[in-house]
Amino acid sequence: MKIAIVGAGIAGLTAAHDLIKNGHQITIFEAADYVGGLAAGFKESHWDWSVERFYHHWFQSDSAMLGLIEELGWSDQLVFPRPVTVMYHKDKFYPFDSIPSALMYPGLGWGVNKVRFGLVNLAIRFTNNWQALEKFTVDEWMRKYAGDKAYEAVWEPMLIGKFGERYARQVNMAWMWARLKARTPRLGTFTGGFQAFSDQFAAFLKGKGVQIRLNTPVKSIQRNSDSGLTITSSFGEEIFDQCLVSSSPSLMARIAPELPKQYLEGLLNLKSLGAVVLILAIKHQLSKEGYYWFNLPKKAGFPFLALVEHTNYLKPDYFGGDHIIYCGDYLETDHEYFQLTQEEIIQRFTPSLQRINPEFQPDWVKNAWLYRTQYAQPVPFINHSKNIPDIRTPITGLFFASMSQVYPWDRGTNFAVEIAHRAATMMGK
Ligand SMILES: Cc1cc2nc3c(=O)[nH]c(=O)nc-3n(C[C@H](O)[C@H](O)[C@H](O)COP(=O)(O)OP(=O)(O)OC[C@H]3O[C@@H](n4cnc5c(N)ncnc54)[C@H](O)[C@@H]3O)c2cc1C
């Protein structure tokens, strides 16, 4: 079959890989001038490794992603360091990346709170019945079983940071289950960075005959009266037997307006947040303790959710000696951070870096980059499984696989691979 794929992110590339193996003819349309989608990175001329636009790593439990890398024969290019994640409490930071370290966290108080926290974590890790959990919000479930103290110390700030005040208390407990279940303390990347992986994958696919057209946004997908789909892009109108769209629900609704009303409404009713990430290359190490990931509660006055010192995870030598930090936040797309200039964001964000290291000075900053995306984090409400659009759309030959459909899992490249495999299994028939 002649198959079009919209998007050269991890899902699009993976689907192309599966479908070309089955003997189909594949063309990928990509709006950007690079492959890798949200997991893409960039590189300065004096860096050996790329830096992801949005901080990225893999977990050891990311079996679909690691399985794909193994199938490609590139497992020797994986690295899995064990950096330290910390939580804030009264102007100090404490390691928080294992049950033992979490139990030492003073924000939980002592005695019964810690016992309840430990038991709840264990119970969640041992159950597979997420369907029962999606009936409750994290807020009600955690308050009931872990207690108000543990919930307010650990999970509530995380929910507010990730989903904002508007959605934090509406997120369902299956989301938290998936998050606790799938995480490991060792965090992985590809030698050279995620972009090195995507570039290598794209080159491999091209070698197998996949056509990848960069800078080619798809404008519309229409059903033909006899059979097939007409795809309109800067290449003009072309006919394909099938098409997989791997971008956001809103894009899908825009380029395929002929979808029946019920499916279109399902797409448009899905909620998600955007992300704003400021990356700084600085002259010195910021966290003297060598911490990698700082969870920052908004209540404590930090202007963003996560501070990630990338070079406490990967050596600064890979980046020409630069120390790389990310300041990241998830926000509704009408938030002012989507309008402010890079300079204004730097002015808002950098004073708080002195709370991490009082010696930090603005002249430590050698270079800065600001990345924003409108579609970063799907929001799962109560009984969300009923809201997930089918991969097979009501238009014959048109398929859709996005971050919003990997539920109950949270979005991630591992689940982009997994949903791409599922889509490819349905296609080419
Ligand atoms: C802040 C942040 C942090 C993250 N951290 C991690 C992490 O640590 N680990 C992890 O595994 N995952 C992480 N993720 C999630 C991960 O990036 C995504 O789950 C994954 O990249 C999604 O891949 P995808 O192929 O489904 O979609 P995308 O990467 O969104 O790919 C869709 C592609 O479609 C293209 N496109 C859009 N419109 C058109 C059009 N009209 N025509 C043609 N092409 C079009 C886009 O340019 C894009 O390349 C993070 C995401 C964000 C935002």
The ligand as a Gaussian input file, in Angstrom:
#p B3LYP/6-31G(d) Opt

LIG

0 1
 C        8.403000      19.190000      28.435000
 C        8.362000      17.778000      27.963000
 C        9.142000      16.830000      28.583000
 C        9.103000      15.501000      28.179000
 N        9.909000      14.594000      28.794000
 C        9.965000      13.335000      28.330000
 C       10.898000      12.401000      28.851000
 O       11.670000      12.716000      29.758000
 N       10.920000      11.158000      28.331000
 C       10.092000      10.781000      27.317000
 O       10.197000       9.639000      26.856000
 N        9.182000      11.627000      26.822000
 C        9.094000      12.883000      27.300000
 N        8.203000      13.772000      26.763000
 C        7.157000      13.284000      25.861000
 C        7.661000      12.988000      24.472000
 O        8.337000      14.086000      23.942000
 C        6.458000      12.655000      23.614000
 O        5.638000      11.699000      24.241000
 C        6.859000      12.097000      22.254000
 O        7.946000      12.804000      21.711000
 C        5.648000      12.165000      21.353000
 O        6.014000      11.698000      20.088000
 P        4.964000      11.721000      18.916000
 O        5.672000      11.224000      17.711000
 O        3.734000      11.037000      19.362000
 O        4.535000      13.250000      18.739000
 P        5.395000      14.523000      18.371000
 O        6.770000      14.408000      18.890000
 O        4.574000      15.686000      18.782000
 O        5.478000      14.451000      16.777000
 C        4.508000      14.972000      15.948000
 C        5.197000      15.569000      14.734000
 O        4.198000      16.053000      13.845000
 C        4.710000      17.218000      13.232000
 N        3.603000      17.980000      12.666000
 C        2.753000      18.810000      13.324000
 N        1.876000      19.333000      12.439000
 C        2.166000      18.817000      11.234000
 C        1.610000      18.969000       9.922000
 N        0.547000      19.743000       9.669000
 N        2.170000      18.288000       8.899000
 C        3.255000      17.482000       9.113000
 N        3.834000      17.321000      10.326000
 C        3.276000      17.955000      11.362000
 C        5.434000      17.908000      14.367000
 O        6.355000      18.865000      13.885000
 C        6.106000      16.730000      15.065000
 O        7.388000      16.494000      14.548000
 C        8.241000      15.109000      27.137000
 C        7.460000      16.066000      26.492000
 C        7.519000      17.392000      26.883000
 C        6.686000      18.399000      26.175000

